[in-house]
Amino acid sequence: MSMNALNPSRVLVVDDDPALCALLSDYLSANGFQVQSVSDGPALREALVAGLPDIIVMDLMLPGEDGLALTRSIKAQSDIPVLMLSARGEEMDRVIGLEVGADDYLSKPFGPRELLARLRALLRRAQPPALPTKSPDAKAQASAAMSSERPHFGPYELDEAGRRLLLDAQEVPLTSAEYALLAVFVKNPGRVLSRDTLIDMLKGYDRDPFDRSVDSRVTRLRRKIETDSAAPVYIRTVRGEGYLFNPNGGDV
């Protein structure tokens, strides 16, 4: 997800306000983004079929399917960052939006500079960390060393060299963000980790006191590793404190 002039990041704006779409298109284009605007769910789906954007700006109130339903649908199929907009700005809207998978939330009216800063922050979070350059022999040696000492939890095996999660030697598809979060949990078993602690541990993550994207990432990760994500046995919620990783998958 590049943010340079030669390969500009693609922003898809989903809003039924033509004036706002025009404003965002002009401002973001002037700041190095490639911008496309659509006004509703059917147009959004057509745009996604034509090509996936790097990030989506999603209005909460839309004709037909609202922004919550569309965000839930998008996040069920991809990890494209979604910044949700709402004219209401109520705390419950913010919480619901983030719980269905939105990565950030901005209340209308907002300043274009704040929107730009949040988009850039979300794109930085979505970029996978650069791996150090090694010779082929060094890579092979590192892979062999890691394969003999791979961390385990339940039936899963963590391939740290390849940044993969394995189940019966088959890769479990994880995004780079989901893998990074899982790796933090695996390295801190039996320890309650607050949201702030997790944000600090996830390198390159921009602090925001109202940021709940860690919660959204936990929800998506649970869907992939838990037998029943509604009753998780590996990533437990400790009410009022944070999350606890239990590698045994039973009672703590």
Secondary structure as UniProt FT lines:
FT   STRAND          10..14
FT   HELIX           18..30
FT   TURN            31..32
FT   STRAND          34..38
FT   HELIX           41..50
FT   STRAND          55..59
FT   HELIX           67..75
FT   TURN            76..77
FT   STRAND          82..86
FT   HELIX           91..99
FT   TURN            100..101
FT   STRAND          104..107
FT   HELIX           112..126
FT   HELIX           136..147
FT   TURN            148..149
FT   STRAND          152..153
FT   TURN            154..155
FT   STRAND          156..159
FT   TURN            160..163
FT   STRAND          164..167
FT   TURN            168..169
FT   STRAND          170..172
FT   HELIX           176..186
FT   TURN            189..190
FT   STRAND          192..193
FT   HELIX           195..201
FT   TURN            203..204
FT   TURN            209..210
FT   HELIX           213..225
FT   TURN            229..230
FT   STRAND          235..238
FT   TURN            239..241
FT   STRAND          242..245
FT   TURN            247..248
//
